[in-house]
Amino acid sequence: MHSKAVKIGSFVGGVVLSLLLVVFAVGNYRGAIPIAEGELRGLALSLSAAIESLAGRDPSFSALSTFHARDIAYFSLIDSNGVQRFHSNPALIGTRVEDRRYAGIFSNAGIGEAKVRLGTGEEVYEFNSPLHLPGQTLALRLALHSYRADAVVRRARIGMVVLFSLLVAAWGMGGLLYRYARREERHRQEMARRERLAHLGEMEAVIAHEVRNPLSGIKGYAQLLQEQLGDEEARSFAGLIVDESIRLESLVDDLLVYSWQEPREQAVLDVAGVLARCRSVVASDAERSGSHLQKDRRGGRRHHCRDERARKGHHLHGGAAAGGGTQRMTARILIVEDDTTFRGFLKTILVSVCGLAAA
């Protein structure tokens, strides 16, 4: 029980820790996106303030042509008609802007920002803000490279993927270790079971030597007395000794069957042969008493039995009745399907000769 509680606690603790790490990784990744956007926005505000300062001191905008920064993809000054009064690319000065993303500046909509893709295929951060100059207001369009901001998001994404991979690997290793631990536990249980079976085998040897041999002697002497005594009451007492000896032998045989360890091999049992052997055993007594034996066989001639010891485990109860007449020998086939008693060896066929009954 303690071991099971430890396993359940370890599993629950691992699940909780994994969930916390997943929440942390996902939160870190999601938090990196607004951080990167805030970094770009702050850089754009700083650069727009510098550009506004230069443009305010030089109305001809000639000073802006010397303004460079590694994060700027391009920048331009746009009037309300959409004409670019200045562009970092001199060839575009005086051209008209085709889009209307700058229009919100002149409608007091405030600054605008978006991710746009240039003709070169690069995705940049575009920042549109008002540029207040003496006597006029222009729209400043500032396009920034997003390399550094993207690197922040990319590092967070890589960290999340690495953490997920480590979690998957950790759970995989944990599953393998649990599997090996279960295998080792089953191995220990199997070794313990084999040890118990070995003890049962030792007990089988003791029973076979110390119990069966005396029982056989008792039964033999009782049968001898049963034949030699003239007193009918004494003969019946001797018969009781024989019957009880046979019953004890049957109990010992059951104990020995329970302790068998060798694999059971299925073989064919000839019921007619068993009956013939049983008939030959009692034939002499029947002839002496003037009785006639009649066979009554029910069921098929051949049946499957697990092993030789079970096939030889039949018993003959009783004897030929004195006083003549017809005696019937009845054979009964008993099919046992008990996993507990016979350790999972199903359909063990036991042949039991039930005895001799007067017809």
Secondary structure, DSSP 8 states (H G I E B T S, - for coil): -HHHHHHHHHHHHHHHHHHHHHHHHHHHHHHHHHHHHHHHHHHHHHHHHHHHHHHHH-TT-GGGGG---TTEEEEEEE-TTSBEEEESSGGGTT-B-SS-TTHHHHTT---EEEEEE-TTS-EEEEEEEEEEETTEEEEEEEEEE-HHHHHHHHHHHHHHHHHHHHHHHHHHHHHHHHHHHHHHHHHHHHHHHHHHHHHHHHHHHHHIIIIIHHHHHHHHHHHHHHHH---HHHHHHHHHHHHHHHHHHHHHHHHHHHT--S----EEEEHHHHHHHHHHHHHHHHHHHTEEEEEEE-S-SEEEES-HHHHT---B-S---TT-EEEEEEEEEEEE--TTTTTT--SEEEEEEEEEEE-
